[in-house]
Amino acid sequence: MNFDLAFERLIGHEGGYVNDPRDPGGETNWGITVAVARAEGYAGPMRDLPIVTAKDIYRKRYWNPVHADELPDSVRFDVFDAAVNHGPSQAAKWLQRAVGTQPDGVIGAATIGAARGASPLVAAAFNGYRLQFYTDLPTWPTFGKGWARRVAANLRAA
């Protein structure tokens, strides 16, 4: 799966404009928070954030930092999706735990090599770490059902 396909699949999870007061991320559009949009130079109303701007942000802030192009197909989308939801460092740590490398939060040659040599079932371990993390969040009662459905959809598409 290349970035363009991953982005299209991701947008299926993220959708369009949302401003839920219960969400600590605040106002979002295409899954991009207002804080990230501003940090990336977007100054307009979040409701008007162009999807092409969101796509550029996703590549720069989430796809590239986890070296998704270098990861095996079995975990590529899962790691990218987790980087979007939890940050690249947290996604890297789950991958590193799943493949048995030092969980330092930075995907480098050792992690990429271990991921390439791992069983395709490494995605199950990765998603197990992710689901456990979700259940420990204080917002689990509010958003947990949606998060669990997101991971389930990823596992079904694998």
RODO-2510 file (C-alpha; in nm, 4 decimals, decimal comma):
residues 158
     n   res          X          Y          Z
     1     m     0,0000     0,0000     0,0000
     2     n     0,1403     0,3359    -0,1009
     3     f     0,0723     0,6700     0,0679
     4     d    -0,2122     0,7684    -0,1652
     5     l    -0,4049     0,4469    -0,0924
     6     a    -0,3290     0,4716     0,2789
     7     f    -0,4545     0,8293     0,2846
     8     e    -0,7825     0,7329     0,1162
     9     r    -0,8346     0,4530     0,3672
    10     l    -0,7449     0,6803     0,6579
    11     i    -0,9938     0,9470     0,5531
    12     g    -1,2598     0,6766     0,5822
    13     h    -1,1768     0,6670     0,9552
    14     e    -1,1258     1,0388     1,0029
    15     g    -1,4103     1,1902     0,8018
    16     g    -1,4655     1,5639     0,7770
    17     y    -1,5212     1,8520     1,0168
    18     v    -1,5799     1,7762     1,3874
    19     n    -1,5869     1,9992     1,6924
    20     d    -1,6798     1,7705     1,9823
    21     p    -1,6250     1,9436     2,3183
    22     r    -1,5487     1,6036     2,4769
    23     d    -1,2506     1,5494     2,2430
    24     p    -0,9215     1,6719     2,3922
    25     g    -0,7952     1,7271     2,0356
    26     g    -1,0551     1,9967     1,9891
    27     e    -1,1705     2,1167     1,6508
    28     t    -1,0622     1,8938     1,3605
    29     n    -1,1147     1,8539     0,9899
    30     w    -1,0081     1,5477     0,7913
    31     g    -0,8634     1,4277     1,1247
    32     i    -0,6207     1,7213     1,1483
    33     t    -0,6481     1,9097     1,4775
    34     v    -0,6531     2,2853     1,4852
    35     a    -0,3201     2,2843     1,6738
    36     v    -0,1498     2,0756     1,4041
    37     a    -0,3050     2,2795     1,1232
    38     r    -0,1779     2,6033     1,2791
    39     a     0,1668     2,4538     1,3406
    40     e     0,1766     2,3631     0,9711
    41     g     0,0872     2,7186     0,8657
    42     y    -0,2840     2,6846     0,7938
    43     a    -0,4557     2,9994     0,9258
    44     g    -0,8087     2,9652     0,7854
    45     p    -1,1220     2,8269     0,9459
    46     m    -1,0904     2,4564     1,0233
    47     r    -1,4208     2,3884     0,8509
    48     d    -1,2533     2,5057     0,5265
    49     l    -0,9274     2,3089     0,5571
    50     p    -0,8607     2,1761     0,2058
    51     i    -0,8229     1,7998     0,1839
    52     v    -0,5018     1,8488    -0,0161
    53     t    -0,3571     2,0426     0,2801
    54     a    -0,4587     1,7617     0,5142
    55     k    -0,2940     1,5095     0,2826
    56     d     0,0327     1,7057     0,2838
    57     i     0,0244     1,7228     0,6641
    58     y    -0,0402     1,3490     0,6937
    59     r     0,2581     1,2684     0,4747
    60     k     0,4930     1,5077     0,6534
    61     r     0,3882     1,4514     1,0151
    62     y     0,2814     1,0865     1,0230
    63     w     0,3750     0,8776     0,7153
    64     n     0,7352     0,9922     0,6766
    65     p     0,8354     0,9863     1,0474
    66     v     0,7362     0,6180     1,0809
    67     h     0,9149     0,5281     0,7549
    68     a     0,5940     0,3725     0,6293
    69     d     0,7341     0,3255     0,2776
    70     e     0,9964     0,0926     0,4255
    71     l     0,7657    -0,1166     0,6438
    72     p     0,6136    -0,4439     0,5283
    73     d     0,2575    -0,4319     0,3985
    74     s     0,1410    -0,6390     0,6968
    75     v     0,1891    -0,3437     0,9350
    76     r     0,2302    -0,0368     0,7124
    77     f    -0,1221     0,0982     0,7413
    78     d    -0,1595     0,0038     1,1087
    79     v     0,1539     0,1951     1,2041
    80     f     0,0519     0,4971     0,9954
    81     d    -0,3006     0,4958     1,1393
    82     a    -0,1647     0,4697     1,4933
    83     a     0,0827     0,7521     1,4266
    84     v    -0,2115     0,9702     1,3284
    85     n    -0,4108     0,8837     1,6418
    86     h    -0,1325     0,8621     1,8987
    87     g     0,1745     1,0260     1,7475
    88     p     0,4648     0,8711     1,5560
    89     s     0,6681     0,7987     1,8693
    90     q     0,3922     0,5939     2,0349
    91     a     0,3218     0,4044     1,7115
    92     a     0,6940     0,3305     1,6819
    93     k     0,7073     0,1931     2,0378
    94     w     0,4194    -0,0469     1,9728
    95     l     0,5848    -0,1687     1,6537
    96     q     0,9155    -0,2089     1,8340
    97     r     0,7539    -0,4121     2,1113
    98     a     0,5700    -0,6246     1,8549
    99     v     0,8907    -0,7068     1,6637
   100     g     1,1160    -0,7374     1,9703
   101     t     1,3406    -0,4329     1,9320
   102     q     1,4201    -0,1626     2,1867
   103     p     1,1076     0,0560     2,2232
   104     d     1,2758     0,3950     2,1912
   105     g     1,0028     0,5557     1,9812
   106     v     1,2162     0,6075     1,6716
   107     i     1,1875     0,3724     1,3758
   108     g     1,5315     0,3099     1,2341
   109     a     1,7202     0,0358     1,0548
   110     a     1,6912    -0,2184     1,3378
   111     t     1,3142    -0,1803     1,3674
   112     i     1,2636    -0,1844     0,9911
   113     g     1,4782    -0,4972     0,9596
   114     a     1,2956    -0,6721     1,2426
   115     a     0,9571    -0,5770     1,0955
   116     r     1,0561    -0,7089     0,7545
   117     g     1,1666    -1,0368     0,9104
   118     a     0,8626    -1,0754     1,1348
   119     s     0,5616    -1,2912     1,0755
   120     p     0,2652    -1,1171     0,9134
   121     l     0,0930    -1,1847     1,2456
   122     v     0,2997    -0,9019     1,3949
   123     a     0,0007    -0,6781     1,3136
   124     a    -0,2027    -0,8665     1,5736
   125     a     0,0557    -0,7954     1,8437
   126     f     0,0814    -0,4319     1,7331
   127     n    -0,2949    -0,3877     1,7525
   128     g    -0,3042    -0,5618     2,0894
   129     y    -0,0698    -0,2959     2,2287
   130     r    -0,2812    -0,0276     2,0667
   131     l    -0,6101    -0,1576     2,2061
   132     q    -0,4622    -0,1851     2,5554
   133     f    -0,3472     0,1764     2,5320
   134     y    -0,6938     0,2901     2,4253
   135     t    -0,8617     0,1144     2,7190
   136     d    -0,6340     0,2990     2,9626
   137     l    -0,7336     0,6446     2,8342
   138     p    -0,9763     0,8467     3,0458
   139     t    -1,1811     0,9154     2,7306
   140     w    -1,2370     0,5413     2,6679
   141     p    -1,5979     0,5523     2,7974
   142     t    -1,6796     0,8293     2,5492
   143     f    -1,4827     0,7260     2,2398
   144     g    -1,3811     0,3634     2,3038
   145     k    -1,6458     0,1995     2,0906
   146     g    -1,5373     0,4012     1,7860
   147     w    -1,1685     0,3328     1,8502
   148     a    -1,2297    -0,0413     1,8858
   149     r    -1,4268    -0,0373     1,5604
   150     r    -1,1384     0,1441     1,3912
   151     v    -0,8871    -0,1223     1,4959
   152     a    -1,1330    -0,3987     1,4034
   153     a    -1,1732    -0,2461     1,0560
   154     n    -0,7945    -0,2353     1,0171
   155     l    -0,7633    -0,5988     1,1163
   156     r    -1,0378    -0,7060     0,8737
   157     a    -0,8689    -0,5187     0,5878
   158     a    -0,5285    -0,6731     0,6548
***
